[in-house]
């Protein structure tokens, strides 16, 4: 997921999907970046959920140790 997010950053030259949403044109010249904005935001949300799940798992292991 991190690699996919980094690919979006490199492709569009912005740090976040919100930055891409406010650009008048995209780095690759495509007229409609909205699909990538949505996919990027979804990937970012999935990464946050995965990180939270891993943190919970680590906390559970430490609590039971």
N, C-alpha and C positions, 0 to 999 in steps of 0.2 A: 504494500500500500504506500509506503514511503517513497518507493521508486516511482510509482505512478504519479504521485503528487509532484515529485521533482521533475518528471517529464512535462507536466503541465506548466510548471514554472519556467522551464527552459523554452518550451514551445512558444509561450505567449509573452515572456519577458516581464512577468509580474509575479508578486509573491503570494497573492491570494485570489480566489475566484471572484471576490467582491471587486478587486481591482480590475479584473478582466471585464466584469459586467459594466463598468463605467467608461471603458475605452470606446472611442468612436470607431476604431478599426482594430482588427487583430493582427498579430505579428505575421501570420501566414496568409493574410489577405482574404480569408473566408468571410463571407458576409454575415453569417449567423453563428456566433460562438456559444449560443445559449445551451446547446446540448453539452458542450464541454464544461460550461459553468456548473450546470446541474450535476454532471458526473464528478467533477472535482469536489464540489461540496459534499456529495454523498460519500466519496472516498475518504474525505477528511473526517466526516462523522463516524464512519466505520472504524477508522484508525483510533479515534478517541474512545469508542466503545471497547475496542480490543485492548487498548492501554488500561482502561478502567478494570476490565476483567482480569488482566494480568496482575494489576496492583491488588485487587481483591484476593486473588489466589495466593500471592506472596504474603499478604497480611494474615490469611487463614493459616498458612503453613507456620508462620512465626507465632501466631497465637496458640497453636497446638503443640508447639515445640517444648 
